[in-house]
Amino acid sequence: MQNEKPSSFHGHRHPERRGLLASPGLDGQPLKGLYFFPGERGVNAPTYTTHPLDVRDEHWNSDPATRVWVMDRIAQAHVNTVVMSYWSNMPQWSPMEIGLTTLSGVLDAVEGRPLVIMPAIESGFDEDPKIPQWMFSTDFPGNPGGLEVAPGLVQRIGWLAQLFRGRMHLWARMYDRDGISRHAVNILHVKSDLIGQDDPQADETFAHAFDVVAAEVQARFGFRVGFTLDAIGGGRYSPFPRQAGPVLEQTASVLAVQGFASEVFSGRVKNFPACAKGADWRTCPPADNNIDNLEELANWKRDAVNDWLDARVPVILDVSNGFDGRIVWAEVPHGFWGDNLDYTDDRWRNWMSQLKGPRIKGITCNTWNGYTEGYAAVPSQEHGWTVYNWLRDLMEPPPWDYSHMHYVNGAATHRVYGAICEKWLQLGGDRGFGAPVSEELPSTLGRKQYFTDGKAIYWSGTTGAHELHGLIALTYREEGGDASCLGLPISDEQAAGSGSVSFFQHGRIDWSPGDGRARMTCS
């Protein structure tokens, strides 16, 4: 493989584009990724908790004509990056059956489309040492007793180089902290059992090893590589944002944090006891986190994302429509949330969409297929076209825009966007303020949007966005809104003695306990 020049592909550095795509045709765009398990229906089919509507989604290997059809649908959902699950020499761990042309078929199908491929290197463990296996946590940052840094990781990147030989333009590139483009690799389950959390310089040792691996890859294979990290807990050492974040932010080869259903490892999931070995999974049902734990999971996810953002490491937001691995994980404690085998639940998809915002660099959805853990964007028997339609709505605007399409009963209802969306999210979104019940509408002096229980948010370029609710909102609306003598609101409702007041361009509306109607005063 020919060595690259030490600058980005077009000869200029762009540090302001850190965490954005650097691939020709997608240069400077946010990564809009979709996790994809190459392969087809196989021995894991009895463990599926989502089942595709169209049988062609099950025949990637046996009917290669389906491959272009799959990638066309992915591109039509505004996705630009296929995050390709890569099991290296451990195909037995994939939820899909992998054949001789499975992986090269991904490259074939992406060629000529507005898509690039980001390989996602997976880990796999088996108690039988004769079975091929590799774990990032026992390979990184160093080979125990040896001199090499993460030899297994370097080896797997070399295998990927062979897969992409002659077609490196299909391998997603991203800008690093110095504004140089690198071929991007997503690493799942990033933690280490080779160093301890309290070891001296543990964060520095861990972060520096990525640069050492990148240098080794360039020396051996002649191209520059960078990493997006699915950082999780549970190892002797785990890269937590408040401790490791500042060091990772300074590490050139660390392109972004990019989780994979990170809430699974939150420690907040409610689980019911495992099935006995070999028992029918129906005899030990999973815990339904939708009943009384969904907000706890959503709050953890929000806080975890914000912690990484505060560390100034680029964040590729990972979202899903839910999780349900009740069959494949029956023999360990298990629970589900969001969409699941039994029913569709829109709350999780809505709350994940509301995590987007100006500091987010990219977004990736888990997953297109796989089927064993419930999250799948493929139109399915369980959820119809809901998840695919949500994926399209989610991916259409840039992930840093304030823009949310709200779903109710599995269908899109109204989009909240721009300054009104920003205000709505500050007020807690549908959980804190209420769900949208209208599109954004023109008003006499600006823009407005209505929400549940008669609430509203008004906006103009001079007044900004402000909310109205309760009797104040009702009175304002009955008096003609911003067409009245009041004009537009210039404050949110605020406490005034024992009651409340909202201020407007030309007056105020007051409310006190016991009032049947609020009092309007025009100046």
C-alpha positions in Angstrom: 0.0 0.0 0.0 1.4 3.4 -1.0 2.4 5.7 1.8 0.3 8.8 2.3 1.6 12.4 2.5 1.6 13.8 6.1 -1.3 16.2 5.3 -4.9 15.7 4.6 -6.0 14.3 1.2 -6.4 17.8 -0.4 -3.2 19.2 1.0 -4.5 21.5 3.7 -5.1 21.1 7.5 -8.5 21.9 9.0 -8.3 21.7 12.8 -11.7 23.4 12.9 -13.2 20.2 11.3 -12.1 17.8 14.0 -14.5 14.9 14.3 -16.0 15.6 10.9 -15.7 13.5 7.8 -12.7 14.1 5.5 -13.7 11.7 2.7 -13.9 13.1 -0.9 -17.5 14.0 -1.6 -18.3 14.2 2.1 -15.6 16.6 3.2 -16.5 18.6 6.3 -19.9 16.9 6.7 -21.0 15.3 10.0 -20.8 11.6 10.2 -24.4 10.2 9.9 -23.7 6.5 10.6 -25.7 3.3 10.8 -24.3 0.2 12.4 -24.5 -2.7 10.0 -23.9 -6.4 10.5 -22.8 -7.9 7.2 -24.3 -11.3 6.5 -27.6 -13.1 6.4 -30.0 -15.1 8.5 -28.3 -18.1 10.1 -28.1 -20.3 13.1 -28.9 -17.3 15.4 -32.3 -16.8 13.8 -34.1 -18.4 16.8 -32.8 -15.6 19.0 -34.2 -12.8 17.0 -36.4 -10.3 18.8 -37.0 -8.3 15.6 -37.9 -9.9 12.3 -37.6 -8.2 8.9 -40.7 -7.7 6.8 -38.9 -8.4 3.5 -37.1 -11.7 3.3 -34.5 -10.1 1.1 -33.1 -8.6 4.2 -32.1 -12.1 5.3 -30.2 -13.1 2.2 -27.1 -10.9 1.9 -24.8 -13.9 1.1 -27.1 -16.2 -0.9 -28.6 -13.5 -3.1 -25.9 -10.8 -3.8 -28.4 -8.8 -5.8 -30.0 -7.7 -2.5 -26.8 -5.9 -1.5 -27.3 -2.8 -3.7 -31.0 -2.8 -2.6 -30.0 -2.7 1.0 -27.4 0.1 0.6 -29.8 2.2 -1.5 -32.4 2.2 1.3 -29.7 3.1 3.8 -28.6 6.1 1.6 -32.2 7.1 1.2 -32.4 7.4 5.0 -29.8 10.3 4.8 -27.1 8.0 6.1 -23.6 8.7 4.8 -21.5 6.2 6.7 -22.0 2.4 7.1 -20.4 1.4 10.4 -19.5 -2.1 9.4 -19.3 -4.7 12.2 -15.9 -6.5 11.8 -15.4 -9.8 13.7 -12.0 -10.5 12.1 -11.3 -14.2 12.7 -14.2 -14.7 15.0 -17.3 -14.8 12.7 -19.1 -17.1 15.2 -19.8 -14.1 17.3 -21.7 -12.2 14.7 -25.6 -12.3 14.9 -25.5 -12.8 11.1 -23.9 -15.6 9.2 -20.7 -14.5 7.4 -19.6 -16.0 4.2 -16.5 -15.7 1.9 -17.9 -12.6 0.1 -19.9 -11.1 2.9 -17.5 -8.2 3.8 -16.2 -7.5 0.3 -19.8 -7.4 -0.7 -20.3 -4.4 1.5 -17.6 -2.6 -0.4 -19.1 -3.6 -3.7 -22.6 -2.4 -2.7 -21.3 1.0 -1.4 -19.2 1.7 -4.5 -20.7 4.6 -6.5 -23.1 5.6 -3.7 -22.9 8.6 -1.4 -21.6 6.3 1.3 -18.4 5.4 3.0 -17.5 2.6 5.4 -16.2 2.8 8.9 -15.0 -0.6 10.2 -16.1 -1.4 13.8 -13.7 -3.8 15.4 -15.5 -6.2 17.8 -14.2 -8.3 20.7 -15.1 -11.9 21.4 -14.3 -14.3 24.2 -14.8 -18.0 24.6 -13.9 -20.4 27.4 -12.5 -22.8 24.9 -9.0 -21.6 24.1 -9.1 -23.5 20.8 -11.7 -21.2 19.4 -10.3 -18.0 17.8 -10.9 -15.0 20.1 -9.6 -11.6 20.8 -10.4 -9.0 23.5 -9.5 -5.3 23.2 -9.3 -5.2 27.0 -6.6 -7.9 27.2 -4.6 -6.5 24.3 -4.5 -2.8 25.0 -2.5 -0.8 25.8 0.3 -3.4 25.8 1.0 -7.1 25.3 1.6 -8.6 28.7 5.2 -9.6 29.0 6.0 -8.3 25.5 7.2 -5.1 23.9 4.5 -4.6 21.4 1.6 -2.2 21.9 -1.8 -3.9 21.2 -0.5 -6.4 18.7 -3.9 -7.9 18.1 -5.4 -4.5 17.3 -2.6 -3.7 14.9 -3.1 -7.1 13.2 -6.8 -6.5 12.7 -6.2 -3.1 11.2 -3.8 -4.8 8.8 -6.5 -7.3 7.9 -8.8 -4.5 7.2 -6.2 -2.9 5.0 -6.2 -6.1 2.9 -10.0 -5.9 2.6 -9.9 -2.3 1.4 -6.8 -2.8 -0.9 -7.4 -0.8 -4.1 -10.5 0.7 -2.6 -9.3 2.9 0.2 -11.5 5.7 -1.0 -14.4 3.7 0.5 -12.9 3.7 4.0 -14.3 6.7 5.9 -11.8 9.4 6.7 -12.2 11.9 9.6 -10.3 15.0 10.7 -8.1 14.7 13.8 -7.3 17.4 16.3 -4.6 18.7 14.1 -6.9 18.9 11.1 -5.3 16.0 9.3 -7.5 13.3 7.8 -7.2 9.7 9.0 -8.9 6.5 8.1 -11.4 6.0 10.9 -11.9 2.8 12.9 -14.6 2.4 15.6 -13.5 0.2 18.5 -16.2 -1.4 20.6 -16.0 -2.0 24.3 -13.0 0.2 25.0 -11.6 -0.6 28.5 -8.5 -2.4 29.8 -7.7 -5.2 32.1 -3.9 -4.6 31.8 -3.7 -1.4 33.8 -5.6 -0.3 36.9 -7.8 2.7 37.5 -5.5 3.9 40.2 -2.2 3.2 38.4 0.1 6.2 38.1 -0.5 8.0 34.8 -3.2 5.4 33.8 -5.1 7.9 31.7 -2.0 9.1 30.0 -0.8 5.5 29.3 -4.1 4.5 27.9 -4.5 7.6 25.6 -0.9 7.6 24.4 -1.2 3.9 23.3 -3.6 5.0 20.6 -1.0 7.2 19.0 1.6 4.4 19.3 -0.8 2.0 17.5 -1.5 4.6 14.8 2.2 5.1 14.3 2.8 1.3 14.0 -0.1 1.0 11.5 1.4 3.8 9.3 4.9 2.2 9.5 3.6 -1.3 8.6 0.8 -0.6 6.2 1.4 2.9 4.9 -1.7 4.8 5.9 -2.8 7.1 8.7 -5.5 5.7 11.1 -7.6 7.2 13.9 -10.1 5.8 16.3 -13.6 6.5 17.6 -14.1 4.9 21.0 -17.0 3.1 22.5 -15.9 3.8 26.0 -17.5 1.6 28.7 -17.0 0.8 32.3 -16.3 -2.6 33.8 -12.6 -3.1 33.3 -9.7 -2.7 35.7 -9.3 0.5 33.8 -12.1 2.4 32.1 -11.8 5.8 30.4 -14.2 8.0 32.2 -14.9 11.4 30.7 -14.0 13.6 33.6 -10.6 11.9 34.2 -9.6 10.6 30.8 -11.4 13.1 28.7 -8.9 15.9 28.9 -6.1 13.5 27.9 -8.0 11.9 25.1 -8.8 15.4 23.8 -5.1 16.0 23.4 -4.5 12.6 21.6 -4.3 13.1 17.8 -5.4 9.6 16.8 -8.5 9.8 19.0 -11.1 11.2 16.6 -14.2 11.0 18.7 -16.2 9.2 21.3 -18.8 6.9 19.6 -20.7 4.6 21.8 -22.8 1.5 20.9 -26.0 1.4 23.0 -23.9 2.8 25.9 -26.8 2.7 28.3 -26.4 -1.1 28.4 -23.3 -0.6 30.5 -24.8 2.2 32.6 -25.5 0.1 35.7 -29.0 1.6 35.7 -30.8 -1.2 33.8 -33.3 -3.2 35.8 -32.9 -6.9 35.1 -34.9 -10.0 36.0 -33.1 -13.2 37.0 -31.4 -15.4 34.4 -32.9 -18.5 32.9 -31.4 -21.8 34.0 -29.0 -23.2 31.5 -30.9 -24.7 28.6 -34.3 -23.6 29.9 -37.0 -22.1 27.6 -36.5 -18.3 27.6 -40.3 -17.9 27.9 -40.1 -19.3 31.5 -38.0 -16.4 32.7 -39.3 -13.1 31.2 -37.2 -9.9 31.1 -37.7 -6.8 33.2 -39.7 -4.2 31.4 -37.7 -0.9 32.0 -40.4 1.0 30.1 -42.7 0.7 33.2 -40.7 2.6 35.8 -37.1 3.0 34.8 -37.0 4.6 31.3 -36.5 8.1 32.5 -33.6 6.9 34.7 -31.9 5.4 31.7 -32.5 8.5 29.6 -31.2 10.7 32.3 -28.0 8.6 32.5 -27.5 8.8 28.8 -28.0 12.6 28.7 -25.5 13.1 31.6 -22.9 10.7 30.0 -23.1 12.5 26.7 -22.8 15.9 28.4 -19.8 14.7 30.4 -17.9 13.8 27.2 -19.0 17.1 25.6 -17.7 19.0 28.6 -14.3 17.2 28.2 -14.2 18.7 24.7 -13.7 15.3 23.0 -15.7 15.2 19.7 -18.9 13.2 20.3 -20.7 11.1 17.8 -24.0 10.6 19.5 -25.2 7.0 19.5 -28.9 6.4 19.5 -31.2 3.4 19.1 -34.9 2.7 19.2 -34.6 0.4 22.2 -33.0 -2.9 23.4 -34.4 -6.4 23.8 -32.0 -9.3 24.0 -34.3 -11.5 26.1 -33.6 -14.6 24.0 -29.9 -14.3 23.1 -29.1 -13.2 26.7 -31.6 -15.4 28.5 -29.0 -17.1 30.6 -27.8 -13.8 32.2 -30.0 -11.3 34.1 -31.9 -9.4 31.4 -34.3 -6.5 30.7 -35.6 -4.5 27.8 -36.6 -0.9 27.0 -38.0 1.1 24.1 -39.2 -0.9 21.2 -39.3 -4.6 22.0 -40.6 -8.0 21.0 -44.0 -7.3 22.6 -44.9 -3.8 21.6 -43.7 -0.4 20.2 -42.8 2.4 22.6 -41.9 5.9 21.2 -40.5 7.5 24.3 -37.0 6.2 24.0 -36.7 7.2 20.3 -38.0 10.7 21.2 -35.7 11.1 24.1 -32.7 10.0 22.0 -33.5 12.5 19.3 -33.7 15.3 21.9 -30.0 14.8 22.7 -28.9 16.4 19.5 -27.6 19.9 19.6 -24.8 22.4 18.7 -22.0 20.5 20.4 -22.7 17.2 18.7 -20.3 16.4 15.8 -22.0 13.3 14.4 -24.6 10.7 15.0 -24.8 7.0 14.6 -27.9 4.7 14.9 -27.7 1.2 16.3 -28.5 -0.8 14.1 -29.7 -1.6 10.6 -30.0 -5.4 11.2 -28.6 -8.0 13.6 -32.1 -8.6 15.0 -31.0 -10.4 18.2 -31.1 -7.3 20.5 -34.2 -5.6 19.3 -32.8 -2.5 17.8 -33.1 -2.6 14.0 -34.0 0.0 11.5 -35.1 -2.6 8.9 -38.9 -2.5 8.4 -40.0 -5.3 10.7 -42.9 -7.5 11.6 -42.9 -6.1 15.1 -42.7 -2.3 14.4 -43.6 -2.0 10.7 -41.9 1.1 9.1 -41.8 3.1 12.3 -38.1 2.7 13.0 -37.0 3.2 9.4 -39.1 6.4 9.1 -37.7 7.6 12.4 -34.2 7.0 11.1 -34.9 9.1 8.1 -36.4 11.9 10.2 -33.5 11.7 12.6 -30.7 11.8 10.0 -32.1 14.4 7.7 -30.9 17.6 9.5 -27.3 18.0 10.8 -27.0 16.5 14.3 -25.9 19.8 15.7 -29.2 21.5 14.7 -32.0 21.9 17.1 -34.4 19.7 15.3 -36.7 17.0 16.6 -39.5 15.0 14.9 -41.9 13.8 17.5 -43.4 10.3 17.3 -46.7 9.2 18.8 -48.1 5.7 18.4 -45.3 4.8 16.0 -45.9 7.7 13.6 -44.3 11.1 13.0 -46.4 14.0 14.2 -44.7 17.4 14.4 -41.2 18.7 14.0 -39.8 21.2 16.5 -36.8 23.1 15.2 -34.6 26.2 15.5 -34.9 28.6 18.4 -38.3 27.3 19.5 -36.7 23.8 19.7 -33.8 25.2 21.7 -36.2 26.8 24.2 -38.4 23.6 24.3 -35.4 21.5 25.2 -34.3 24.0 27.9 -37.7 23.5 29.4 -37.3 19.7 29.4 -38.7 18.7 26.0 -41.8 16.5 26.0 -41.0 15.3 29.5 -40.7 18.8 31.1 -42.9 21.0 28.9 -45.1 18.8 26.7 -45.3 17.2 23.3 -45.8 19.4 20.2 -49.4 19.5 18.9 -48.8 21.7 15.9 -46.1 22.6 13.4 -44.2 25.8 13.8 -46.6 28.5 12.6 -46.4 32.1 11.5 -47.8 34.6 14.0 -48.6 38.3 13.4 -45.1 39.4 14.6 -43.0 36.2 14.6 -43.4 32.5 14.9 -45.3 30.2 17.3 -45.8 26.5 18.1 -48.3 24.9 20.3 -47.8 22.1 22.8 -49.9 19.9 25.1 -52.3 21.5 27.7 -52.5 24.8 25.8 -48.8 25.6 26.1 -47.0 27.7 23.5 -43.6 29.0 22.6 -43.4 32.3 20.6 -40.3 33.6 18.8 -39.1 36.5 16.8 -35.6 37.7 15.9 -35.9 40.7 18.3 -37.6 39.1 21.3 -36.1 35.5 21.2 -38.1 32.5 22.2 -40.4 32.5 25.3 -42.9 30.0 26.7 -46.5 30.6 27.9 -48.6 28.1 29.8 -51.7 27.8 32.0 -54.1 30.7 32.5 -51.6 33.2 31.1 -51.3 31.3 27.9 -55.1 30.9 27.7 -55.8 34.6 28.2 -53.1 35.6 25.7 -54.5 33.3 23.1 -58.1 34.4 23.7 -57.1 38.1 23.4 -55.5 37.5 20.0 -51.9 36.6 20.9 -49.3 38.8 19.4 -51.9 40.6 17.3 -53.2 42.1 20.6 -52.0 45.3 22.3 -49.4 43.2 24.1 -47.2 42.1 21.2 -44.8 39.2 21.7 -43.7 37.8 25.1 -40.3 39.0 26.2 -40.0 36.6 29.3 -41.0 33.2 30.4 -43.7 33.0 33.0 -42.1 33.8 36.4 -43.1 34.0 40.0 -44.7 37.3 41.3 -45.7 37.2 44.9 -48.0 34.2 45.3 -48.8 34.2 41.6 -47.1 34.5 38.3 -46.5 37.0 35.6 -45.3 37.0 31.9 -44.0 40.2 30.4 -44.6 41.3 26.8 -43.4 44.0 24.4 -46.2 46.3 25.5 -47.5 45.0 28.8 -47.9 42.0 31.1 -50.3 39.3 32.1 -50.6 38.4 35.8 -52.2 35.4 37.5 -52.9 34.8 41.2 -54.2 31.6 43.0 -58.0 31.6 42.9 -58.2 33.7 39.7 -60.6 32.3 37.1 -58.8 34.3 34.4 -55.5 36.0 34.2 -55.3 39.9 34.2 -53.9 41.6 31.0 -52.4 45.0 31.2 -51.2 46.9 28.1 -48.8 49.8 28.4 
